[in-house]
Amino acid sequence: QVQLVESGGGLVQPGGSLRLSCAASGFTFSTYIMRWYRQAPGKERELVAGITSTGRSTNYADSVKGRLTISRDNAKNFVYLQMNSLKPEDTAVYYCNAVPRTGRGSEYWGQGTQVTVSS
C-alpha cells in the first residue's frame, strides 16, 4: 500500500538545523511532484516547499527562502527538507505530500513529524 513516512523532526534551538526525510513506497515515486507542508497550532496548513518529479525545479514559501532546501532521490524514493537558521515561527508539524505530475490520480499525505524551535 502507499506510504509516506516522515522522520527527522525534534526539538532544536533557534538558529539550529534539522533535516527531515520522507520515505515513499507503494507508488511510482519518480512520476510525482513532492511537497512539504506545515501546520502550526491554530493555523491552517501551508505549503513550505515543492520539487518537480525530476528534481530540476523547486519552489519555496517566501518565509523560508534561503533557509530551507528541498531535494529528492528518485533512486531511493526519498524526499528531504534541509532546515537551517531555524526560527521559533518554524515550529509546526511538517507533512510530506505527493501529487501526480500529470494532475491525474491520487494525492498522498504522510502522518507528519513535529518540529519545535525553542530555547
C-alpha positions in Angstrom: 0.0 0.0 0.0 1.0 3.6 -0.4 3.1 5.0 2.4 4.8 8.4 3.1 6.8 8.2 6.3 8.4 11.3 7.7 11.3 11.4 10.1 13.9 13.7 11.5 11.8 16.1 13.5 12.6 17.2 17.0 13.5 20.0 19.3 16.1 22.4 18.2 17.3 25.8 19.4 16.8 29.0 17.4 19.5 29.2 14.7 19.9 25.4 14.6 19.3 22.9 11.8 17.3 19.8 11.1 17.0 17.5 8.1 13.6 16.0 7.5 13.2 12.8 5.4 10.2 11.3 3.8 10.3 7.7 2.6 7.9 6.9 -0.1 6.6 3.5 -1.2 3.6 1.9 -3.0 3.6 4.2 -6.0 5.8 5.4 -8.8 7.8 8.0 -6.9 9.6 9.4 -9.9 6.3 10.5 -11.5 5.1 12.6 -8.6 5.7 16.1 -7.6 6.7 16.2 -3.9 5.9 18.9 -1.4 6.4 19.7 2.2 3.6 21.4 4.1 3.5 22.5 7.7 0.7 23.3 10.2 1.3 25.3 13.4 -1.2 25.1 16.3 -4.3 27.2 15.5 -3.2 27.9 11.9 -4.0 26.5 8.5 -1.7 24.0 6.8 0.7 25.9 4.5 2.9 24.9 1.6 6.6 25.2 2.5 8.4 23.8 -0.5 7.9 21.8 -3.6 10.1 19.9 -6.1 9.2 18.6 -9.6 9.3 14.9 -10.4 12.8 15.2 -11.9 14.1 17.4 -9.2 15.1 20.1 -11.7 12.8 22.7 -10.3 11.9 23.8 -6.8 9.8 26.4 -5.2 9.5 27.9 -1.7 7.3 29.9 0.6 8.7 33.4 1.0 9.0 32.8 4.7 11.6 30.0 4.3 13.5 31.1 1.2 17.3 30.9 1.8 16.9 28.8 4.9 15.1 25.6 3.8 16.1 23.4 0.9 14.0 20.6 -0.7 15.7 17.8 -2.5 14.8 14.2 -3.7 16.5 11.0 -4.5 14.4 9.1 -7.1 16.7 6.0 -6.8 15.9 5.7 -3.1 12.4 7.1 -3.2 13.1 9.8 -0.6 12.4 13.5 -0.4 14.3 15.7 2.1 13.9 19.1 3.7 17.1 20.6 5.0 16.2 23.3 7.5 18.8 25.8 8.5 18.7 29.0 10.6 15.5 27.8 12.3 13.2 30.3 14.0 10.6 29.8 16.6 7.9 30.5 14.0 9.1 27.4 12.1 7.5 25.3 14.9 4.9 23.1 13.3 4.0 19.6 12.3 5.7 19.0 8.9 3.9 16.8 6.3 5.2 15.1 3.2 2.8 15.3 0.2 2.8 13.6 -3.2 0.9 14.8 -6.3 0.9 13.1 -9.7 2.8 15.3 -12.2 0.1 14.7 -14.7 -2.6 16.0 -12.4 -4.5 12.8 -12.7 -4.6 10.3 -9.9 -4.4 10.2 -6.1 -2.7 12.6 -3.8 -0.9 11.2 -0.8 0.0 12.5 2.7 2.3 11.4 5.4 1.4 11.3 9.1 3.6 14.3 9.9 6.7 15.0 12.1 6.9 17.6 14.8 9.5 20.3 14.6 9.8 22.6 17.7 12.2 25.5 17.7 12.7 26.8 21.2 15.5 27.8 23.6 
